[in-house]
Structures are given as structure tokens and as C-alpha cells.
Amino acid sequence: MAALAAAFALTLAACGGEQTGSAPERPGTEAAALRLYVFDCGTMKADPARFRLTNEEVATTDLSVPCFLVDHPQGGLMWDVGAVPDADWTPTGAPVAHHLVLPDSGERDVTLRKPLMAQLTEAGYSPADITYVGLSHYHWDHTANANAFAQATWLVRQVERDAMFAEKPPGVTRPSSYAALKDSRTVIIENDEHDVFGDGTVVMKHAPGHTPGHQILVVKLPKTGTVVLSGDLYHFAESRALRRVPTFDFDQEQTPATRETIEAFLTRTGAELWIQHDSSGNNSLKKSPDFYE
């Protein structure tokens, strides 16, 4: 009976039959289960005062800008896509500094080492492999390469989408970087939690305050354990330790309440919080083409 079952499975595969639950194969790798890739999408300088911190209270004024890919047997999810579009990046063989002027929110300097698409290619992926794109929120330093994933299904909360495509979007946005998402296949998330692949391993959680529809991502990795990608719930490790709320958060009262809820979740589940902008913490993470599983 076992031999017959094996023969049937081979015949089904040869005829192109459906193979539910099979993991996608990548160049040079074996079929994989759940994986999490971390991409280096730059470093930017920050003024601690904007975060109600002082220079003396922070270990560094650098903020990391990571991008993430979750590779699930049912598809790929890009989570946050950088601060500088790849099209604005000119290879020089060395880190490149970009000076950005943003409406209503001043000037920013971001240093890039390698564009996102090149890192994606090195890991064995292309935008065509991406099933879903999710942004923690609409701020410019999380949306830069969103147009590259417009063929994917966009997972977004209505309040965020409305703000992004309003007649006058918030000044902390760069609408040109995500304009193509307007015509993308879109899933409007209505519940506090959205189970991306339906098996509980990749879940978006509503975490409002920084923006109205701000969200975090929970990834349950079989070997690493559960990690929480923070979006901008915190920016510095010191923000978390000292309970400081940025001056530019959309709702100054909602942010502390959301943080309490998420901290309780972390305690209850034993999940590890990855503060996306925390330079020291992000520098310690292994980067693509390596991955967490």
C-alpha cells in the first residue's frame, strides 16, 4: 500500500496535480518551511528630542531601517520596504547618503549600502514571488519600495489607506513611493488580528497610536520561536525602557495604552520583540541571504 501511495503521488506530480502544503523551492536551496529574512534598507540619523529623549539617554542617534520577507509554504509576505526607493540609489561600491526633504516633517539623511531588489535577488526571490505586501504604517521610511510589489495583494487597514490616498496626505508620507498600490488587489483588515496564511504562524496585530492604523507583525518560527516585528511601536530601546512617546505620534494617549497591551502579549506568549529602528538590536540580527527559521 505504501508503494502504491508513493507511485500515485509521483504520477500526480508529473501530471501537474495540486500539491497542497508544499513549500516553494528557491535557487540553490531545498524546499523550506517558514523563513524570515532581514534586509538592510539603510540607516538614518535621528534627533532624540523628537522622541522625548536626550542625547545622553540614548546609546546612539542612529536608527536602522530594516525590511523583512516572510517566506511561508503558501506564499511570501513583504513587511515594510525601506526609506529610499531603489530607483533613487546609485551604486558606488560604498555606502551612499541620501538627503530627503519631506513635506511638513523636515529633512532626513539616510545612508544605504545596497538596494532592496539586489538583496531580494541574492536570497533567491523576485517581486513576482511576493504574494502579500504589508506596511506597519504609512510613514515614508516604511514605504519606499512599495510600488515594486504592486502586483501582490496589499494588506491594509481602511483608516491607513484613506490617509495615504487623501487629497492632502499626512506630511510624513511620500505618496509617489506607494502610488501603484492604489490599483493593487487589496484586503481591508477589519479585525484587531489578521491571520495572513490562515494557520496562525503569521499574524498582523492592530497597534494604533503612532498612526491610526499602525500594526505589528507576529511570526511564529519553528526553531527561533515567536518574534514580533515592532513597526514603530518603539524606535529606541530607551523609548521602551523609559516609556517615552514620540512627539509626532498621531494619538499621544493611545500609544501608551497600545504598548501596555503588546507588552502583556509578549509576557503571556514569551515572544521576542524586535524593535525595528533600534540600531544596536538590528545590527545583531543576521541579514539576508541568511534567514531565521
Buried (B, 14 or more C-beta within 10 A) or exposed (E): EEEEEEEEEEEEEEEEEEEEEEBBEBEEBEEBEBBBBBBBBBBBEBEBEEBBBEEEBBEBBBBBBBBBBBBBBBBBBBBBBBBBBBEBBEEEEEEBEBEBEBBEBEEBEBBBEBBBBEBBEEBBBEBEBBBBBBBBBBBBBBBBBBBBBBEBBBBBBEBBBEBBBEEEBBEBBBBEBBBBBEEBEBEEBEEEEBEBBEBEBBBBBBBBBBBBBBBBBBBBBEEBEBBBBBBBBBBBBBBBEEEBBBEBBBBEEBBBEBBEBBEEBBEEEEBEBBBBBBBBBBEEBEBBBEBBE
